[in-house]
């Protein structure tokens, strides 16, 4: 897939996202996309891609084999236990 391509805006303001780009982003007909202006450019992504990006960013701070969900559950159980004791 090319990293850059040209598309024409029609009279209704619509732009067709090329099939190779839709495939790379996992966009199917009827899917919702997120549009964002950044540095005078329009960026298009999906919620799935945003979540994946956030997970990659967080993983760099988490030791291998550690489950953040398990840690959160343990913390919540400990907090509930302390509340019952008071």
C-alpha positions, -999 to +999 in steps of 0.1 A: +000+000+000+012+035-008+017+059+021+002+087+000-024+089-027-047+115-042-085+116-041-110+141-054-137+158-033-171+155-050-198+182-050-212+169-017-179+171+000-173+133+000-140+116-005-136+079-013-111+061+009-092+038-014-097+000-008-061-005+002-064+021+030-097+007+042-082-028+043-051-016+062-073+001+088-099-027+089-127-004+077-158-021+063-189-006+047-211+010+074-182+013+100-179+045+119-146+064+116-130+091+137-118+123+119-094+146+136-076+178+125-039+177+135-012+201+122-035+213+094-041+177+083-071+155+084-065+121+101-089+092+098-089+063+122-112+039+140-119+033+176-104-001+174-071+014+161-072+040+189-076+013+215-048-008+200-025+023+200-033+030+236-026-006+246+008-005+229+017+027+247+007+012+281+025-021+275+059-004+274+054+005+311+041-029+322+064-058+331+059-089+310+035-114+326+017-087+346-020-083+342-032-048+349-068-061+351-058-086+378-040-059+397-070-036+395-093-064+407-070-071+436-068-034+446-106-031+445-111-063+466-086-049+492-104-016+493-137-033+498-122-054+526-109-023+543-144-006+540-161-036+556-136-035+585-144+001+594 
